């Protein structure tokens, strides 16, 4: 497994457990993090979907 695949897999696992943390690690402080926190607080699944989108988009 390459380092990029390992990193992506680790980020997906973090996103499943704590979506805003994964977004923060990928993007840092910014609008994506704020959106992720709001979506996660409103309901977990939209926050998870947003985090996975941020991590997996190219």
C-alpha positions as YAML, in Angstrom:
chain: A
units: angstrom
residues:
- id: 1
  name: UNK
  ca: [0.00, 0.00, 0.00]
- id: 2
  name: UNK
  ca: [1.38, 3.40, -0.89]
- id: 3
  name: UNK
  ca: [1.69, 6.25, 1.59]
- id: 4
  name: UNK
  ca: [-1.09, 8.18, -0.17]
- id: 5
  name: UNK
  ca: [-3.52, 5.25, 0.15]
- id: 6
  name: UNK
  ca: [-2.58, 4.75, 3.80]
- id: 7
  name: UNK
  ca: [-3.05, 8.45, 4.53]
- id: 8
  name: UNK
  ca: [-6.44, 8.48, 2.81]
- id: 9
  name: UNK
  ca: [-7.57, 5.37, 4.67]
- id: 10
  name: UNK
  ca: [-6.53, 6.91, 8.00]
- id: 11
  name: UNK
  ca: [-8.37, 10.15, 7.15]
- id: 12
  name: UNK
  ca: [-11.54, 8.20, 6.28]
- id: 13
  name: UNK
  ca: [-11.38, 6.37, 9.63]
- id: 14
  name: UNK
  ca: [-10.95, 9.69, 11.45]
- id: 15
  name: UNK
  ca: [-13.86, 11.15, 9.45]
- id: 16
  name: UNK
  ca: [-16.12, 8.29, 10.52]
- id: 17
  name: UNK
  ca: [-15.22, 8.81, 14.18]
- id: 18
  name: UNK
  ca: [-14.96, 12.63, 14.36]
- id: 19
  name: UNK
  ca: [-15.87, 14.38, 11.10]
- id: 20
  name: UNK
  ca: [-14.75, 17.94, 12.05]
- id: 21
  name: UNK
  ca: [-11.31, 16.67, 13.11]
- id: 22
  name: UNK
  ca: [-10.76, 15.07, 9.71]
- id: 23
  name: UNK
  ca: [-11.77, 18.29, 7.94]
- id: 24
  name: UNK
  ca: [-9.45, 20.30, 10.18]
- id: 25
  name: UNK
  ca: [-6.52, 17.96, 9.47]
- id: 26
  name: UNK
  ca: [-7.16, 18.16, 5.72]
- id: 27
  name: UNK
  ca: [-8.07, 21.85, 5.28]
- id: 28
  name: UNK
  ca: [-7.07, 23.63, 8.49]
- id: 29
  name: UNK
  ca: [-9.10, 26.47, 9.97]
- id: 30
  name: UNK
  ca: [-11.60, 27.88, 7.54]
- id: 31
  name: UNK
  ca: [-15.08, 27.76, 6.14]
- id: 32
  name: UNK
  ca: [-14.97, 24.00, 5.48]
- id: 33
  name: UNK
  ca: [-14.34, 23.38, 9.19]
- id: 34
  name: UNK
  ca: [-17.18, 25.66, 10.26]
- id: 35
  name: UNK
  ca: [-19.58, 23.94, 7.86]
- id: 36
  name: UNK
  ca: [-18.47, 20.54, 9.12]
- id: 37
  name: UNK
  ca: [-19.00, 21.50, 12.76]
- id: 38
  name: UNK
  ca: [-22.48, 22.91, 12.07]
- id: 39
  name: UNK
  ca: [-23.54, 19.87, 10.04]
- id: 40
  name: UNK
  ca: [-22.19, 17.47, 12.66]
- id: 41
  name: UNK
  ca: [-23.96, 19.31, 15.49]
- id: 42
  name: UNK
  ca: [-27.25, 19.37, 13.60]
- id: 43
  name: UNK
  ca: [-27.06, 15.70, 12.71]
- id: 44
  name: UNK
  ca: [-24.11, 13.33, 12.45]
- id: 45
  name: UNK
  ca: [-24.70, 11.91, 8.95]
- id: 46
  name: UNK
  ca: [-24.55, 15.23, 7.01]
- id: 47
  name: UNK
  ca: [-21.33, 16.07, 8.86]
- id: 48
  name: UNK
  ca: [-19.92, 12.68, 7.94]
- id: 49
  name: UNK
  ca: [-20.88, 13.06, 4.28]
- id: 50
  name: UNK
  ca: [-19.32, 16.53, 4.15]
- id: 51
  name: UNK
  ca: [-16.11, 15.29, 5.78]
- id: 52
  name: UNK
  ca: [-15.83, 12.39, 3.35]
- id: 53
  name: UNK
  ca: [-16.46, 14.76, 0.44]
- id: 54
  name: UNK
  ca: [-13.69, 17.11, 1.60]
- id: 55
  name: UNK
  ca: [-11.24, 14.25, 2.10]
- id: 56
  name: UNK
  ca: [-11.94, 12.29, -1.08]
- id: 57
  name: UNK
  ca: [-12.35, 15.10, -3.64]
- id: 58
  name: UNK
  ca: [-9.35, 15.62, -5.90]
...
